Amino acid sequence: MSFSAWLPSLLRRGRYFFHVPLGSCQLQPLHHSWCQKKSTSAVQQNCVNSPTTNQTFKTPEDALSNLYSSEQQAVILQVLNTASERELSTIKLLRGRKSVSIVKHREKYGPFQNLQSLLNVPLFQYKTTVKVCNFILNPSEKGDRRERKIQDTRPAMRFIKPEIERERLETLDSIVSVVFGTRKIAWAHVDRNLAVHDWQQEECGRFMKGTYMPAVYLEEISSVVSKIPEADLYILEKNGLSAQNTNLFPITLHLRTVEAMLYALLQETFMQDGQHKVLSMARSTVGKHFGLMVGDSRTSGMDLVKQFLLQSVTQEQPRLSFPRNKVVCYRNLFSSVTQNRVEEMCDSLLQALAFYELLLNNTT
């Protein structure tokens, strides 16, 4: 539940029904005319920095209570005195330790009697307190912007797991798209301008031979990872094979093992920053994007890749650009004699292009 939707119910939760004398329980009537005409930041700046304020209030503590009417102060205190830790954490500025500090302070010292007492809470300084108070009084503007952001992001996110903030997507410079089969692991290193920097595959001859040995997988995959270039994100193909199909269990086990090890080996910094660097993209999504699906099955994209290679040397603005000194080599790989050996390599390139077109360029 969003904060703007949760707040009215919270004001009714206490031992009494909180009444705002201005005729409505919603927050909008509480705003003075200056609240409607100026942004929150402008109100704060005018109240703190104006000559009248500086002359009248000697300290920030004195100024704090004079930023709001008595009705507004009552609303702020009602929320901070009755909201649970989980509800407080829905306020962006109170996530984490700040919401915990508020609840602990209430339990130790009782309800907040005035706004100045908020400054006694650990991690609460004057500017932070003002921002929290302003958000409680007027969550709708920021909440609507947050909801629009989620709505804008989710359509692009639904084929990528785990989800990632759009701001991060919009600032990344390059990705490595990784596709693996029963014998090979292929990758394509592509930047946001759709220029291919590295595109190759590695044979893993010991996959699915003899007894299942996790140590063999670790050795093979570690060797491949050492050759994969650095990038902002790594995109792994998510195959649609069902684990419930017992006939395909050995293949499913193989693919899940490779996927799990790639996640672990490519995402070395996760424990430091907690941010996902390895994502999964459904194989069917790429197939639908390029019109390669026949029912639930996906056909080869070999001919499409050949077109991209041809366009890179015949068109001024090709869909994908390749290093000039490697185009001939790439085209030879896709000759009729060897094309059955490079499906993973082909799919890694298509996945990289689909990623950018679906998620960054909003072409869907």
Buried (B, 14 or more C-beta within 10 A) or exposed (E): EBBBEBBEEBBEEEEEEBEBEEEEBBBEEBBEEEBEEEEBEEBBEBBBEEEEBEEEBEEBBEBBEEBBBEBBBBBBBBBBBBBEEEBBBBBBBBEEEBBBBBBBBBEEEEEBEEBBBBBEBEEBEBEBBBBBBBBBBBBBEBBEEBEEEEEEBEEBBEBBBEEBEBEEBEEBEBBBBBBBBEBBBBBBBBBBEBBBBBBBBBEBEEBBEEEEEEEBBBEBBEEBBEEBEEBBBBBBBBBEBEEEEEEBEEBBEBBEBBBEBBBBBBBEEBEEEEEBBBBBBBBBBBBBBBEBBEEEEBEEBBEBBBBBBEBBEEEEEBEBBBBEEBBEEBBEBBEEEEBEEBBBBBBBBBBBBBBBBBBBEEEE
